[in-house]
Amino acid sequence: MLLEVKQLNAGHGFLQILWDVSIQIDVGEYVCIVGPNGAGKSTTLKTIAGLIKPISGQILFKGEPIDGIGGHKVTRKGIAFTSEEMNLFTNMSVQENLLMGAYILDDKALIKRRMTYVYEFFPRLAERRSQLAGTMSGGERKMLAIGRALMSDPDLLLVDEPSFGLAPQLTTTVFESLDKLVQEGLTILLVEQNVTKTLTVTRRGYVLENGRITLKGKSSELACDPHVRKVFLGV
């Protein structure tokens, strides 16, 4: 098992948001967490990524506990996180942003290989390598945020709301990119508001409501579940 989240409780300050959340992800899987706004989806990713210290519970990555060790150490373990806000360095170029994503790597040859990989994966970034991130379109920024996460050569990619603010065509492009990464062997945990699209592209999923996992199973089965269809798909 690549990632095991066991009975995770977490929140912000005195406000508890997650209640006994348990998730398992194996190598090469494409898994999603869906749920309404405020359910705790982003909090789950941020806690796994080490940005939020859990109240209790355990997070195991490759069998090793990583809960509470801090974001930079989690990144060094092999987990990359791209947030809804993207947090790009807007006054820096595409190339400089990508290099920031490789800060944990000491091997210059590996950094060069990762840069080549990202530019081949996202040719548009290669075309705009000298452009300031703040002047790019929303779709290009999403590509850059994912590309920067890939620079650390992760084993697990956490992706938060990749379609947020994007036009449908660009959303399709971003999802196609994530699918291609999975085909190449990367493990992805996806949080996304577009439930219909998410359950179409991912293989397994968890439904998070009011900070608790209420359903889990194959994405195709969740898409047919009466509760999911009524609450999230409007059917």
N, C-alpha and C positions, 0 to 999 in steps of 0.2 A: 504494500500500500504506500503510495507516495505521500498523501496528506490525510491525516485523521484529526478531525476536530471533535472533541469529546466534552459534552455537557458544558458548553461555553456560555458563560455569563459575562456581559460587558456593557459599557455605556459611556456616558460623558458626565464626569463629575458625580453628582449624587443621582443622576437620572439613569436608571438601568434600562437598556434598550433590548438586549438579547437575553433570552431565558433558556438555558439548557439546550443550546443549539449543537447538534451533532451532524457532521458531514464527513463522508469518505470519498476520496478520489484516487483512482489508480493511474499508473503511468499511461500516457497516451489518450486519456479520456477527455471528452469535451462536455463539461457539466455546467448547468446554469442554476442560478437562484432567481426566482421570480416572486413577485408580490407587490402589493400596493405601495404608494408613497408612504414613507415613514415606518415601514415594516421592520427596518433594520438591515437591509441588504448591503448598503455601503458600509455600515458599521461592521458587518461580518468581514468584508474584505479588508478593511483597515485594521481590524484586530489581527487577522491572519498575517497581514503585511508588517505588523509590529508598530503601527502608528498609534494604536490604542492598547493600553495595558488591560488585560482581562481582569474581571473581578474574581472569577474562579473558572475551573475547567482546565482542559489541556489541549494544546495544539502540537501534534507530532508531524514532523516532516522527515521522510525517509527513516522513520522510527525514532527520531531524536526530538526531544521537547524544545520548542522555540517560543513558547508563549512568554511574553514579557521581556524578551531579550533586546528589543529595540529594532527599529526599521533598518538601519544600516547593516546590522548583523544578520537579519532575515534575508536581506538582499544577497549577502555573501554566501548564504546557505543555498541559494539557487531559486529564490522567488522574486519575480518582478511584478510591480503593480503600476497600472496606468489608471488614474482617477478620472472621474467625470470632468473635473476642472482642468485636467491635463497638466497644469502647473509647469508650463513651458517657460523658458527664459526668453521673453519676448524681444529683448534688446540684443539677443545673441543670434548668430546665424544657425541655419539648419545643421551644418557640420559641427558647430560648437555645442549645440544642444545634444547631438548624438554622442559626442565625446564625453559630455557630462554623464550620460547613461553608462559609460564604461569605467566610471571612477573606481570600481572595485577590482578592476583587472590590472595586473602589473605587467603582463606579457604583451609587449608592443606588437608582436606578430599576430597574436590573437585579436587585439583591438583592430588591427588592419583588416583581418579576415571578417570580423563582425561588421565593420563599416562596409566592406564590399558586399556582404550578404544583405544588409539592410538596403543599400542602394540598388541592388539587383531585385530585391523583393518589392521595393517601392521606387520605381524609376523616376517618378515625379519628384521625389526628394533629391535624387541625384541631379536632376535638372536645376533644382533650386538650392543647391548646397550652400551658396553664398548669400542667400536671401535671409533677411531677418524674420524670425519666427512670428513676430507680431504683425507682419504684413501679409501673412498667408491666409488662405481661405479656411473655413471651418473644416472641410474635408481634409485639406492638406495638414492642418494642425493635428487632426486625429491620427493620420498616418505617421506624423513626426512623433507623437506621444507613444504610439505603439513601437515605432522604430527605436526610440530611445530606450524603451523597456527591453527590447531585444538585444541591445548592445551589451548587456551584462551576461549574455549567454545563459538565460535561465532554464530551469527544468520545469517550472510552473509559472504561468502567466495569469495574473489576476486582472480582469478587465471590467471596469465600472462604467456602465452606460455609454457604450461606444457610439450609439446613434443619436445621443442627445444633441439637439440643435441642428441636425443635418437634414438636408432634403432627401426624399426617398431614394433617388438614384445614388447619392453618395453613401447612404446607409447600406445599400446593397453592395457597394464596392468594399466598404469596411468589413462587412460580414463575410464576403468572399475571401478577403485577406486572412481573417481569423480561421476560416475553414481550411485554407491552404496551409496555414501553420500547423494545424492539427494533423493534416495529411502528412506533413513532414516530420511528425513525431512529437511535437510540443504538446504539453498538457495545459488545458485552459479551463479556468473557472470564471464564468461570465455572469455579470449582473446586468439586467437590461429591462427597461420598461415595456418594450415592444414584445409582449408575451407571445403573440402569434408567431412572429418571426423567430424568436428565440427557441421556442419549442419545435420549430421546423428544422433548425440547423444543429441544435445540440443533441446529444445522445441520452443523457440522463438529467434529471432536474430535481430541485427541492423547491417547495412552495413555502415562503416565509410570511407569516401574518402576525402582527402584533408582537414581533420579536421571537416567535416560536415556529419551528418547523411543523407544518400541519399536514403536508403530503410530500411524498417522494416516490420516484420511480422512473421508468423510461419516459423520455420526453413525449414520445408518440402516445403513450398511455395517459400522461397528464393532460395532453391536448384534448383527449376525449372524456376526461373526468367531468361529471356534471357540475361539480362545485367550481372548478376552474373555468369551465365554459360560461357559467352564469356570472361569476364575479369578475373575471379578467377579460373574457372574450365577448361578453355582452350577448351570449346566445341563450 
